Amino acid sequence: MPRGDKSAYTDKQQRQAEHIEESERKEGRSEEAAERIAWATVNKQDGGGKRSGSGRKKSAKKATKKATKKAAKKTARKSPAKKAAKKTARKTAKKATKKAAKKTGARKAARKTSGRKTTARKATKKATKKAAKKTAGRKTAKKAAKKSTRTSASRSAAAKKAARTRARKGTNGASS
C-alpha cells in the first residue's frame, strides 16, 4: 500500500475526514492544510484505518485501560507512610511558596516606588531591619513591664499600665 493511500479507511471515516476538511476550508485554510488536518483528526480519533489488513494500532480504549491499570498498581504499591510523607512535603512546599510570594510582593512594591534595583534592595533591607527592631523592642518592653509588675505587686492597675507605656516609649525613643 503506497503512502497516503486511504483504502484502509472505512466509508464512515472518509465521510468524517471530508466533513472536517470542509470546515477547515471554511475557516480559511489551504486545500492541503485542510486535508492534512482532517486525516490527522480521523487518525487521532480512531487510531488509523479500520478495515482489515490496515495494520492499525491498538485501540484507544485498550491503551487507556492499560494505563489506568498501571496507575492503579503503582498507587497500590505505595505505603501509607510514603503517602503521608508526600502530603507533609506538599504542605511545607506550599507554605514556603506563600512566604516567598509575600517577600517578593514587598520587594516589587519597593521597586515600584524607587526606580533602581539597588534602592529597592536597600528599602527591603531597611524594612526588614525595622520590623526586627520593632519586635525586639516589644519583647524588651514586655520583659521590663513584667519586672516592674513583679517588684511592685501592690501597685494599682492604672499605675502598672502607665509603667508599661513608659517602658515602651523609652525603648522606641532609643531606637529611632
Steps between C-alpha positions, in 0.01 A plus 500: 500500500660829391537788741187715523269222378160531667364153407545375859248753628130420528231702322405661829860608565526645149173694549632634830823610336306677220282680751803613705677609182200713396482672836875571490463650149219724632739623771736615225764226487654381175385179328814307603493621860127424534549145367799438725310621807192293407687171466710572809178551696351173372821316586503653848140397564514147361869409499518460121296316239247252635486259206665162541862479392559865575745411775348750735628555849334386822172673561498808718273325750748218555789743540316709758388187684860385522616839623237510774594149613866602524412809698283296736785256560742782573270659756433162661876447543555825687489463875282727716814641662632613162166661418498687830858614445409631156202686644709673765764583241234661282369703793845628594571583138173694483588696811845579365357625172249718685779655707710557190204661326450737793868595494501555126182707532676730746802521274290580196321776686835645604627483142194683368551791735868529421643473154819306560565148621756606757261743665232231500738260673590765755134571564419133558800460729396809691144373534613161630741660745227736621261211553766304689575799722132553566447141612817509709385828655164349586664201664726718716205721592302196608792372707539839667128514568510154653791596723325813616182305577696238688681752717193703581209267544319755712459754212159572356405390148520858369849549644617173346362600159672838521830331586466269199430786259795694640723198449379462140555866423848480645602210273339647187656842560846346533479301173401789269 
